Amino acid sequence: METKWYSDFKELCISPFKTGIPQIVAYGSCMKGFYASAAVSVVGSLFTTFIPALIISMTQLYDTIYGRIFVMSANGGVAMQLAFNLFLTFLGLSLNAYLVSWVANKFDAQTTPQEVLKVNWYSYAYGQLLALIGGLLIAPGSIYFFINISTNINNFGSLQDPFDLPLPIILYALLSFFILMGISMWTWWVSLNLLSQQINKPKLSTFGISVLAGLIPFVIISAIMAFIVLTVMNMRYSSGLF
């Protein structure tokens, strides 16, 4: 059965464990996952760039240098920025896919980098969408408190401790933190289940495979940095600078 990318992504959002994950594992592809990620990125840019730029252009903020710069960047650089971000995302997800598939096959998972990359694209799109929703949920209150603090800056100038802020601001900050933390944990759990079903391994084993795959670039980068530092120190020692 052939499915469309928006059908896969819709099922992942509406019912991830019942229909979304099985449908993606059976009928998903890297290209369809990429389409979902690109669509979410475009929608995110709409809310974070185009709409704010439109609002700024219709208000007095456009008369400020910062307002003009923001509107100009929205008019001319958003498409290029989107393409560049997707390219960097592709590099990162591809590297992760090769590492995860290599580690997973050491534990008899019988998977390929393309299958893991497919999962990575869908997981990335899902996480971006939930992050956008979370940002929109906390944005109105954040804007309100920011304007309130900015217009009453003299009342907050003598604060030495963040807990000296008014109680509503502290409670809202805590609520925002728990909302974003909950979204992050839920996204991680759905992504773990998706990868687990794709490589046909238990969730605990999948988690261990992901951790090992993440440690590989960390160890390599740390070793390179240590080698560079030791080389520089040895050169300076040999030249008598120490």
C-alpha positions as CSV (number, residue, x, y, z in Angstrom):
1,M,0.0,0.0,0.0
2,E,1.4,3.4,-1.1
3,T,1.0,6.3,1.3
4,K,1.6,10.0,1.0
5,W,4.0,11.9,3.3
6,Y,1.2,13.9,4.8
7,S,-0.7,10.8,5.6
8,D,2.2,9.3,7.4
9,F,2.9,12.5,9.3
10,K,-0.8,13.0,10.2
11,E,-1.0,9.5,11.7
12,L,2.2,10.1,13.6
13,C,0.8,13.2,15.1
14,I,-2.8,12.0,15.8
15,S,-2.1,8.4,16.9
16,P,1.6,7.7,17.0
17,F,1.6,4.3,18.7
18,K,-1.5,2.8,17.2
19,T,-1.2,3.7,13.5
20,G,1.5,6.3,13.0
21,I,4.6,4.3,13.9
22,P,3.5,1.1,12.2
23,Q,2.6,3.0,9.0
24,I,5.9,4.8,8.8
25,V,7.9,1.6,9.5
26,A,6.0,-0.3,6.8
27,Y,5.4,2.4,4.1
28,G,7.6,5.4,5.0
29,S,10.6,6.6,3.1
30,C,13.5,9.0,3.5
31,M,12.0,11.3,0.9
32,K,8.6,11.4,2.5
33,G,10.2,12.1,5.9
34,F,12.2,14.9,4.3
35,Y,9.0,16.4,2.8
36,A,7.4,16.4,6.3
37,S,10.4,18.1,7.8
38,A,10.5,20.7,5.0
39,A,6.8,21.4,5.5
40,V,7.1,21.9,9.2
41,S,10.1,24.2,8.7
42,V,8.1,26.4,6.3
43,V,5.2,26.6,8.7
44,G,7.7,27.4,11.5
45,S,9.2,30.2,9.4
46,L,5.7,31.5,8.8
47,F,5.0,31.9,12.5
48,T,8.5,33.0,13.6
49,T,9.5,35.3,10.6
50,F,6.8,36.2,8.1
51,I,3.9,37.0,10.5
52,P,6.1,39.0,12.9
53,A,7.6,40.9,9.9
54,L,4.1,41.7,8.7
55,I,3.1,43.0,12.1
56,I,6.3,45.1,12.4
57,S,5.8,46.6,9.0
58,M,2.3,47.8,9.9
59,T,3.3,49.3,13.3
60,Q,5.7,52.0,14.5
61,L,8.3,49.4,15.1
62,Y,9.1,49.6,11.4
63,D,10.5,53.1,12.0
64,T,13.3,51.6,14.2
65,I,16.5,50.3,12.7
66,Y,15.9,46.9,14.3
67,G,12.4,46.7,12.8
68,R,13.7,47.5,9.3
69,I,16.5,45.0,9.5
70,F,14.1,42.3,10.6
71,V,11.6,43.0,7.8
72,M,14.4,43.1,5.2
73,S,15.9,39.8,6.4
74,A,12.4,38.2,6.3
75,N,11.9,39.5,2.7
76,G,15.2,38.4,1.3
77,G,16.9,35.7,3.4
78,V,14.3,33.3,4.7
79,A,14.3,30.9,1.7
80,M,18.1,30.7,1.8
81,Q,18.1,30.2,5.5
82,L,15.6,27.4,5.3
83,A,17.6,25.6,2.6
84,F,20.8,26.0,4.6
85,N,19.2,24.7,7.8
86,L,17.7,21.7,6.0
87,F,21.1,21.0,4.5
88,L,22.8,21.0,7.9
89,T,20.0,18.9,9.3
90,F,20.5,16.4,6.5
91,L,24.2,16.2,7.3
92,G,23.5,15.7,11.0
93,L,20.7,13.1,10.6
94,S,22.7,11.2,8.0
95,L,25.8,10.9,10.2
96,N,23.5,9.8,13.1
97,A,21.8,7.2,10.8
98,Y,25.1,5.7,9.7
99,L,26.4,5.5,13.3
100,V,23.1,4.1,14.7
101,S,22.8,1.5,11.9
102,W,26.5,0.4,12.3
103,V,26.1,0.0,16.1
104,A,22.7,-1.7,15.7
105,N,24.0,-4.2,13.3
106,K,26.7,-5.1,15.8
107,F,23.8,-6.3,17.9
108,D,22.2,-8.3,15.0
109,A,19.6,-5.6,14.2
110,Q,19.8,-6.1,10.4
111,T,19.1,-2.5,9.5
112,T,20.4,0.0,7.0
113,P,21.4,3.7,7.2
114,Q,18.5,4.5,4.8
115,E,16.0,3.0,7.2
116,V,17.4,4.9,10.2
117,L,17.5,8.1,8.2
118,K,13.9,7.7,7.4
119,V,13.1,7.4,11.1
120,N,15.3,10.4,11.8
121,W,13.5,12.6,9.3
122,Y,10.0,11.8,10.7
123,S,11.2,12.2,14.3
124,Y,12.8,15.6,13.4
125,A,9.6,16.8,11.8
126,Y,7.5,15.6,14.7
127,G,9.8,17.3,17.3
128,Q,9.8,20.5,15.3
129,L,6.0,20.6,15.1
130,L,5.6,20.0,18.9
131,A,8.3,22.6,19.7
132,L,6.4,25.1,17.5
133,I,3.1,24.3,19.2
134,G,4.8,24.7,22.6
135,G,6.4,28.0,21.6
136,L,3.0,29.3,20.4
137,L,1.4,28.2,23.7
138,I,3.9,30.2,25.9
139,A,4.4,33.1,23.5
140,P,1.4,35.2,24.5
141,G,2.3,35.2,28.2
142,S,6.0,35.7,27.5
143,I,5.2,38.7,25.3
144,Y,2.8,40.1,27.9
145,F,5.4,39.8,30.8
146,F,8.2,41.1,28.6
147,I,6.2,44.2,27.7
148,N,5.1,44.6,31.4
149,I,8.7,44.4,32.6
150,S,10.0,46.7,29.8
151,T,7.4,49.4,30.6
152,N,8.1,49.1,34.4
153,I,11.9,48.6,34.2
154,N,12.5,51.1,37.0
155,N,10.5,48.8,39.4
156,F,12.7,45.8,38.5
157,G,16.1,47.6,38.4
158,S,16.9,47.0,42.0
159,L,16.2,43.2,41.9
160,Q,19.2,41.2,43.1
161,D,17.5,37.8,43.1
162,P,15.3,36.3,40.3
163,F,12.9,35.1,43.1
164,D,12.3,38.8,43.9
165,L,10.2,38.9,40.7
166,P,6.4,39.0,41.1
167,L,4.9,35.6,41.8
168,P,2.8,35.4,38.5
169,I,6.0,35.8,36.5
170,I,7.8,33.1,38.5
171,L,4.8,30.7,38.2
172,Y,4.5,31.4,34.4
173,A,8.3,30.7,33.9
174,L,7.9,27.4,35.8
175,L,4.8,26.5,33.8
176,S,6.6,27.3,30.6
177,F,9.6,25.2,31.6
178,F,7.5,22.2,32.4
179,I,5.5,22.5,29.2
180,L,8.7,22.5,27.1
181,M,10.2,19.7,29.2
182,G,7.1,17.6,28.8
183,I,7.1,18.2,25.0
184,S,10.8,17.2,24.9
185,M,10.3,14.0,26.8
186,W,7.2,13.0,24.8
187,T,9.1,13.7,21.5
188,W,12.0,11.5,22.7
189,W,9.7,8.7,23.7
190,V,7.9,8.7,20.4
191,S,11.2,8.8,18.5
192,L,12.5,5.9,20.6
193,N,9.5,3.8,19.9
194,L,9.7,4.6,16.2
195,L,13.4,3.6,16.0
196,S,12.7,0.5,18.2
197,Q,10.1,-0.8,15.8
198,Q,12.2,0.1,12.7
199,I,15.3,-1.9,13.9
200,N,13.2,-4.5,15.6
201,K,14.8,-4.2,19.0
202,P,13.4,-3.7,22.5
203,K,13.2,-0.1,23.6
204,L,15.9,-0.5,26.3
205,S,18.3,-2.0,23.7
206,T,17.4,0.8,21.2
207,F,18.2,3.4,23.9
208,G,21.5,1.8,24.5
209,I,22.3,1.7,20.8
210,S,21.4,5.4,20.5
211,V,23.7,6.3,23.4
212,L,26.6,4.3,22.0
213,A,26.1,5.9,18.6
214,G,26.1,9.4,20.2
215,L,29.2,8.7,22.1
216,I,31.3,7.8,19.0
217,P,31.5,11.4,17.6
218,F,32.0,12.7,21.1
219,V,34.9,10.5,21.8
220,I,36.4,11.2,18.3
221,I,36.1,15.0,18.7
222,S,37.5,14.8,22.3
223,A,40.5,12.8,21.1
224,I,41.1,15.3,18.3
225,M,40.9,18.3,20.6
226,A,43.2,16.6,23.1
227,F,45.7,15.8,20.4
228,I,45.6,19.4,19.2
229,V,46.1,20.8,22.7
230,L,48.9,18.4,23.5
231,T,50.6,19.2,20.2
232,V,50.4,23.0,20.8
233,M,51.7,22.6,24.3
234,N,54.5,20.4,23.1
235,M,55.5,22.9,20.4
236,R,55.4,25.8,22.9
237,Y,57.5,23.8,25.4
238,S,60.0,22.9,22.7
239,S,60.3,26.5,21.7
240,G,60.9,27.6,25.3
241,L,57.7,29.5,25.7
242,F,56.9,27.6,28.9
